[in-house]
């Protein structure tokens, strides 16, 4: 075999090896990208997929815990409410001057008594209801702060959403102030309190939560059908929320 032929064979062999190495590196890169995307999608889904309720590390260290069922008391620092995909409007105004609908109509929200009567999830087709308990299982009294955050929003969903929080039988409905579509822009929506901030629905302080104290919490979320911003523009939109409990003061004796 001549040297020219041998040299040509070595060049061809080196070229093949380079192509194989290049393909291998490309394959590794594609695999890494796919792995990252799968992780990112999983993480995004876990964090903002459903409505979560959490007790942070400071509260856990002070003995604050939660559970879904008051009979079983399966203590945990994290609970999750199943989301509702239907964004059809309901209304809490039935029987008032703010709507023509009367109590008992299919678009009327059930009473607080009915919605708080079931531990855990109690969703309707177009509204989310979740009841759980917060307990001080520690040894000293504490002050608690409960904060509900807007994690993400699309298609202006935050403009028409309502969140009702019932703590030990006392309920408050939160809504964003009226937009330019409302009858009184910048004013409160009827029978509501304003969002605490652009990113927070509510911030509630619970003072001197003593050892053994238990707080029953029900959260109700719906799109208010009588809101001027509940329009066709909401199609394809949605909002993601979470609620966190933390300790702001520990009383040592």
C-alpha positions in Angstrom: 0.0 0.0 0.0 1.4 3.4 -1.0 2.0 6.1 1.5 -0.6 8.3 -0.3 -3.3 5.7 0.3 -2.3 5.2 3.9 -2.4 8.9 4.4 -5.8 9.2 2.8 -7.1 6.4 5.1 -5.8 8.2 8.2 -7.4 11.4 7.1 -10.8 9.6 6.5 -10.5 7.9 9.9 -9.7 11.1 11.7 -12.6 12.8 9.9 -15.0 10.0 11.0 -13.8 10.3 14.6 -14.3 14.0 14.6 -17.9 13.6 13.3 -18.6 10.9 15.9 -17.2 13.2 18.7 -19.2 16.1 17.4 -22.4 14.1 17.2 -21.7 12.8 20.7 -21.2 16.3 22.1 -24.4 17.4 20.3 -26.3 14.5 21.8 -25.1 15.3 25.3 -26.0 18.9 24.9 -29.5 18.1 23.6 -29.9 15.6 26.5 -28.9 18.3 29.0 -31.3 20.8 27.6 -34.2 18.3 27.7 -33.3 17.4 31.2 -33.3 21.1 32.2 -36.7 21.7 30.5 -38.3 18.7 32.2 -37.0 19.9 35.5 -38.1 23.5 34.8 -41.6 22.4 33.8 -41.9 20.1 36.9 -40.7 22.9 39.2 -43.0 25.5 37.7 -46.0 23.1 38.0 -45.2 22.2 41.6 -44.7 25.8 42.7 -47.6 27.5 40.9 -49.8 24.7 39.8 -52.2 24.5 42.7 -53.1 26.7 45.7 -50.6 25.9 48.5 -50.7 26.7 52.2 -47.4 26.7 54.1 -46.0 27.2 57.5 -42.5 28.7 57.2 -39.4 27.5 59.1 -39.6 30.1 61.8 -43.2 29.1 62.6 -42.4 25.4 62.5 -39.6 26.0 65.0 -42.1 27.7 67.3 -44.5 24.7 67.1 -47.0 26.0 64.5 -48.5 23.3 62.4 -51.4 22.6 60.1 -53.8 19.8 59.2 -56.7 19.2 56.9 -59.0 17.1 59.0 -59.8 18.1 62.6 -60.5 14.5 63.6 -57.3 12.9 62.2 -54.9 15.8 62.8 -52.2 14.7 60.3 -49.7 17.4 61.1 -47.8 19.0 58.3 -46.2 22.3 57.2 -47.7 22.3 53.7 -51.2 21.7 52.3 -52.5 21.9 48.8 -55.9 22.7 47.4 -56.9 21.4 44.0 -57.3 24.1 41.4 -60.5 24.8 39.5 -60.1 25.1 35.7 -63.5 26.7 35.0 -63.4 30.5 34.9 -67.1 31.0 34.6 -68.4 33.8 36.8 -70.2 33.2 40.1 -71.5 35.9 42.3 -71.6 36.7 46.1 -74.1 39.5 45.5 -77.3 37.4 45.2 -80.2 39.1 47.0 -78.5 42.5 47.1 -78.7 45.6 45.1 -75.6 44.7 43.2 -77.2 41.9 41.1 -80.5 40.8 39.7 -79.9 37.2 40.8 -81.8 36.0 43.8 -80.5 33.6 46.5 -80.6 30.0 45.2 -79.8 30.7 41.6 -77.2 28.5 40.0 -74.7 31.3 39.7 -74.9 32.2 43.4 -72.2 31.2 45.8 -73.3 28.9 48.6 -73.5 30.3 52.2 -70.4 30.4 54.4 -72.0 27.8 56.6 -72.2 25.3 53.7 -68.7 26.0 52.4 -67.1 25.7 55.8 -68.9 22.5 56.7 -66.4 20.2 54.9 -62.8 19.8 56.0 -60.3 19.9 53.1 -61.5 20.5 49.5 -65.1 21.4 48.9 -64.9 22.9 45.4 -67.8 23.8 43.2 -67.5 23.6 39.4 -66.5 27.3 39.2 -65.1 28.1 42.6 -62.4 26.8 45.0 -63.1 26.1 48.6 -60.6 24.7 51.1 -60.8 24.4 54.9 -57.9 23.6 57.1 -56.6 24.1 60.7 -53.6 25.9 62.2 -52.5 24.9 65.6 -49.9 26.0 68.1 -48.4 22.7 69.2 -45.5 24.4 70.8 -44.9 25.5 74.4 -45.2 29.3 74.3 -47.6 31.9 72.9 -46.7 33.6 69.6 -48.0 36.3 67.3 -48.8 35.0 63.8 -48.9 36.7 60.4 -51.0 35.2 57.6 -50.1 36.4 54.1 -51.7 35.5 50.8 -49.6 36.1 47.7 -50.2 36.4 44.0 -47.7 34.2 42.4 -48.7 34.8 38.8 -51.6 36.1 36.8 -52.6 36.1 33.1 -55.2 37.9 31.0 -56.0 40.4 33.8 -57.5 37.6 36.0 -56.5 39.5 39.2 -59.0 42.3 38.2 -62.1 40.0 38.5 -61.0 37.5 41.2 -62.5 37.4 44.6 -60.9 35.8 47.7 -62.9 35.2 50.8 -61.0 34.2 53.9 -63.0 32.9 56.9 -61.1 32.6 60.2 -62.9 31.1 63.1 -66.3 32.0 61.5 -65.4 35.6 60.6 -65.1 36.2 56.9 -63.6 38.9 54.8 -63.7 39.2 51.0 -60.8 40.7 49.2 -60.7 42.2 45.7 -58.6 44.6 43.7 -59.9 48.1 43.6 -62.1 49.0 40.6 -60.3 49.5 37.3 -61.2 52.0 34.6 -64.0 49.6 33.5 -65.7 50.0 36.9 -68.4 52.5 37.8 -66.0 54.2 40.3 -62.4 53.6 39.3 -60.0 53.4 42.2 -62.8 52.7 44.7 -63.5 49.5 46.6 -65.5 46.8 44.9 -68.9 46.5 46.8 -68.7 44.5 50.1 -64.9 43.9 49.8 -61.6 45.0 51.2 -58.8 46.0 48.9 -55.8 43.8 48.2 -53.1 44.5 50.7 -50.6 45.3 47.9 -50.2 44.7 44.2 -48.6 41.3 45.0 -50.5 40.4 48.2 -54.2 39.7 48.6 -54.2 39.9 52.3 -52.0 40.3 55.4 -53.6 39.3 58.7 -52.0 39.5 62.2 -53.1 37.0 64.8 -52.0 38.1 68.3 -51.1 35.9 71.3 -51.8 32.5 69.7 -51.4 30.3 72.8 -50.2 26.7 73.1 -53.1 24.4 72.2 -55.0 27.1 70.3 -56.5 26.0 67.0 -57.6 28.3 64.2 -60.1 27.1 61.5 -59.4 28.7 58.1 -61.6 28.5 55.0 -60.4 30.1 51.7 -62.9 30.6 48.9 -61.8 31.8 45.4 -64.0 32.7 42.5 -64.4 35.1 39.5 -67.0 37.6 40.4 -69.5 37.6 37.5 -70.8 41.0 38.3 -67.3 42.6 38.2 -66.9 44.9 35.2 -63.6 43.1 34.4 -65.2 39.7 34.1 -65.2 39.7 30.3 -64.4 37.5 27.4 -60.8 38.7 27.7 -60.4 36.3 30.7 -60.5 33.3 28.4 -57.2 31.4 28.7 -56.2 33.4 31.7 -55.8 32.5 35.3 -54.3 33.3 38.7 -52.0 31.4 41.1 -52.0 32.0 44.8 -50.4 30.8 48.0 -50.9 31.5 51.7 -48.1 31.5 54.2 -48.0 31.6 58.0 -45.0 32.9 59.9 -44.3 33.9 63.5 -43.6 37.6 64.2 -43.2 37.4 68.0 -42.4 34.6 70.5 -43.4 35.2 74.1 -40.9 33.5 76.5 -41.9 33.3 80.2 
